[in-house]
């Protein structure tokens, strides 16, 4: 089950693994797809502007300018071109048929439509996908300065760092909320992981000490045995740090792979995928070694 309260003016980012259902959540809260149970309630005077990855709202038979003029017939052509210029759609590009636009150009057109819609709640699904760097920067600045409410799904850590005031992390078995931007979320997650590992290590060491004292009363432990055990304990501490570093590396590689600049470059994408696979294999090996050494000392 999911319980999510969003306050007026908050910029909330929903993050989680691919396939976890983040896009479905955005559609559920808007009533685009039905929900089987529970309640969805919006405050008064809410006007939603929705940006979806598929850009399904656009008519492929119209040109960029025609799409704007059709939706907002009171605009003059100059006013329409001014709005398009704000999202870096200029010159002859405004006369392109929508059917031949790139993913980035379609996204820019959708942003122009959202700006004219003047919603006070923006619902955004991966808004920076396919965008070039300059357009990303314009969008990030505009969203950061937006005084209304934002609910967005994104893998873009730069966007999350600049825009989000709260991070909601969706997992298969739990939902966690973190105040602050992506940096604050990362610090909180790392602190929790370190605290958990420290607690587990302290419990383990207490158990080891108890077992050691009991065994010492029953049998003599040789100097070589004590040295070997100390070496194993040192290795366990090393592994705990290596496991933490490898988990951070995997997280960063997964973010990099979702970056459109990487995704559009086969060689870079292939390299990142190989690095990710190597990191996951290394993590499994370190976890196995940690478990084996822990069992030997128990």
RADARA-V408361 format. One record per backbone hydrogen bond with DSSP energy under -0.5 kcal/mol. CO is the residue of the C=O (numbers start at 1). NH is the residue of the N-H. E is the energy in kcal/mol with one decimal. If there is no record, write none. Layout:
co:CO nh:NH e:E
co:CO nh:NH e:E
This chain:
co:4 nh:6 e:-0.5
co:5 nh:7 e:-0.5
co:7 nh:10 e:-2.1
co:10 nh:12 e:-0.6
co:10 nh:150 e:-2.7
co:11 nh:165 e:-3.3
co:11 nh:166 e:-1.5
co:12 nh:152 e:-2.8
co:13 nh:15 e:-0.6
co:13 nh:168 e:-3.3
co:14 nh:154 e:-1.0
co:15 nh:170 e:-2.9
co:17 nh:20 e:-1.7
co:21 nh:25 e:-1.7
co:22 nh:26 e:-1.7
co:23 nh:27 e:-2.0
co:24 nh:28 e:-2.7
co:25 nh:29 e:-2.4
co:26 nh:30 e:-0.7
co:27 nh:31 e:-0.5
co:27 nh:32 e:-2.4
co:27 nh:33 e:-0.9
co:28 nh:31 e:-1.4
co:43 nh:46 e:-0.7
co:47 nh:120 e:-1.4
co:47 nh:121 e:-2.0
co:49 nh:123 e:-3.0
co:50 nh:52 e:-0.6
co:51 nh:125 e:-2.3
co:52 nh:55 e:-1.1
co:55 nh:58 e:-1.5
co:58 nh:60 e:-0.7
co:59 nh:62 e:-1.7
co:60 nh:99 e:-1.4
co:62 nh:98 e:-3.0
co:63 nh:67 e:-2.3
co:64 nh:68 e:-1.7
co:65 nh:69 e:-2.7
co:66 nh:70 e:-2.7
co:67 nh:71 e:-1.7
co:68 nh:72 e:-2.3
co:72 nh:75 e:-2.0
co:76 nh:80 e:-2.5
co:77 nh:81 e:-2.6
co:78 nh:82 e:-1.8
co:79 nh:83 e:-2.0
co:80 nh:84 e:-2.3
co:81 nh:85 e:-2.3
co:82 nh:86 e:-1.3
co:83 nh:87 e:-0.7
co:84 nh:87 e:-1.0
co:84 nh:89 e:-2.6
co:85 nh:88 e:-1.7
co:88 nh:90 e:-0.7
co:90 nh:93 e:-1.6
co:91 nh:94 e:-1.3
co:92 nh:95 e:-1.7
co:93 nh:96 e:-1.4
co:94 nh:65 e:-2.6
co:96 nh:64 e:-1.7
co:97 nh:100 e:-1.6
co:98 nh:101 e:-1.3
co:102 nh:106 e:-2.4
co:103 nh:107 e:-2.0
co:104 nh:108 e:-2.1
co:105 nh:109 e:-2.1
co:106 nh:110 e:-2.3
co:107 nh:111 e:-2.2
co:108 nh:112 e:-2.1
co:109 nh:113 e:-2.2
co:110 nh:114 e:-2.4
co:111 nh:115 e:-2.3
co:112 nh:116 e:-1.9
co:113 nh:117 e:-1.8
co:114 nh:118 e:-1.1
co:114 nh:119 e:-0.7
co:120 nh:149 e:-2.5
co:121 nh:49 e:-2.7
co:121 nh:123 e:-0.5
co:122 nh:124 e:-0.6
co:122 nh:151 e:-2.9
co:123 nh:51 e:-3.2
co:124 nh:126 e:-0.6
co:124 nh:153 e:-2.6
co:126 nh:129 e:-1.3
co:128 nh:131 e:-1.8
co:132 nh:136 e:-2.4
co:133 nh:137 e:-2.2
co:134 nh:138 e:-1.9
co:135 nh:139 e:-2.7
co:136 nh:140 e:-3.1
co:137 nh:141 e:-2.2
co:138 nh:142 e:-2.2
co:139 nh:143 e:-2.8
co:140 nh:144 e:-2.5
co:141 nh:145 e:-1.7
co:142 nh:146 e:-0.7
co:143 nh:146 e:-0.7
co:149 nh:122 e:-2.8
co:150 nh:12 e:-3.1
co:151 nh:124 e:-2.3
co:152 nh:14 e:-3.3
co:153 nh:126 e:-3.0
co:155 nh:157 e:-1.0
co:156 nh:160 e:-2.5
co:157 nh:161 e:-2.1
co:158 nh:162 e:-1.9
co:159 nh:163 e:-2.7
co:159 nh:164 e:-0.5
co:160 nh:164 e:-0.9
co:160 nh:182 e:-0.7
co:165 nh:180 e:-2.9
co:166 nh:13 e:-2.6
co:167 nh:169 e:-0.6
co:167 nh:178 e:-3.1
co:168 nh:15 e:-2.6
co:168 nh:170 e:-0.6
co:169 nh:171 e:-0.5
co:169 nh:176 e:-2.3
co:170 nh:17 e:-0.5
co:174 nh:171 e:-2.5
co:176 nh:169 e:-3.1
co:178 nh:167 e:-3.1
co:181 nh:185 e:-2.2
co:182 nh:186 e:-2.7
co:183 nh:187 e:-2.4
co:184 nh:188 e:-2.3
co:185 nh:189 e:-2.7
co:186 nh:190 e:-2.6
co:187 nh:191 e:-2.4
co:188 nh:192 e:-2.4
co:189 nh:193 e:-2.5
co:190 nh:194 e:-2.6
co:191 nh:195 e:-2.6
co:192 nh:196 e:-2.4
co:193 nh:197 e:-2.7
co:194 nh:198 e:-2.7
co:195 nh:199 e:-2.7
co:196 nh:200 e:-2.8
co:197 nh:201 e:-2.5
co:198 nh:202 e:-2.6
co:199 nh:203 e:-2.5
co:200 nh:204 e:-2.5
co:201 nh:205 e:-2.8
co:202 nh:206 e:-2.4
co:203 nh:207 e:-2.4
co:204 nh:208 e:-2.7
co:205 nh:209 e:-2.7
co:206 nh:210 e:-2.2
co:207 nh:211 e:-2.7
co:208 nh:212 e:-2.7
co:209 nh:213 e:-2.4
co:210 nh:214 e:-2.2
co:211 nh:215 e:-2.6
co:212 nh:216 e:-2.5
co:213 nh:217 e:-1.5
co:214 nh:218 e:-0.8
co:215 nh:219 e:-2.7
co:220 nh:222 e:-0.6
co:222 nh:226 e:-2.1
co:223 nh:227 e:-2.3
co:224 nh:228 e:-2.3
co:225 nh:229 e:-2.3
co:226 nh:230 e:-2.4
co:227 nh:231 e:-2.2
co:228 nh:232 e:-2.0
co:229 nh:233 e:-2.5
co:230 nh:234 e:-2.4
co:231 nh:235 e:-2.2
co:232 nh:236 e:-2.4
co:233 nh:237 e:-2.0
co:234 nh:238 e:-2.1
co:235 nh:239 e:-2.8
co:236 nh:240 e:-2.1
co:237 nh:241 e:-1.5
co:238 nh:242 e:-2.5
co:239 nh:243 e:-3.1
co:240 nh:244 e:-1.8
co:241 nh:245 e:-2.4
co:242 nh:246 e:-2.4
co:243 nh:247 e:-2.2
co:244 nh:248 e:-1.9
co:245 nh:249 e:-2.1
co:246 nh:250 e:-2.4
co:247 nh:251 e:-2.1
co:248 nh:252 e:-2.3
co:249 nh:253 e:-2.5
co:250 nh:254 e:-2.4
co:251 nh:255 e:-1.8
co:252 nh:256 e:-2.3
co:253 nh:257 e:-2.5
co:254 nh:258 e:-1.2
co:255 nh:259 e:-0.5
co:256 nh:259 e:-1.3
co:259 nh:262 e:-0.7
co:259 nh:263 e:-2.8
co:260 nh:264 e:-2.0
co:262 nh:265 e:-1.5
co:262 nh:269 e:-0.5
co:264 nh:266 e:-0.7
co:265 nh:269 e:-3.1
co:266 nh:270 e:-3.0
co:267 nh:271 e:-2.2
co:268 nh:272 e:-2.8
co:269 nh:273 e:-2.5
co:270 nh:274 e:-2.3
co:271 nh:275 e:-2.4
co:272 nh:276 e:-2.5
co:273 nh:277 e:-2.6
co:274 nh:278 e:-2.5
co:275 nh:279 e:-2.5
co:276 nh:280 e:-2.5
co:277 nh:281 e:-2.4
co:278 nh:282 e:-2.4
co:279 nh:283 e:-2.3
co:280 nh:284 e:-2.3
co:281 nh:285 e:-2.2
co:282 nh:286 e:-2.4
co:283 nh:287 e:-2.6
co:284 nh:288 e:-2.4
co:285 nh:289 e:-2.4
co:286 nh:290 e:-2.7
co:287 nh:291 e:-2.5
co:288 nh:292 e:-2.4
co:289 nh:293 e:-2.6
co:290 nh:294 e:-2.3
co:291 nh:295 e:-2.2
co:292 nh:296 e:-1.9
co:293 nh:297 e:-1.4
co:294 nh:298 e:-0.7
co:295 nh:298 e:-0.6
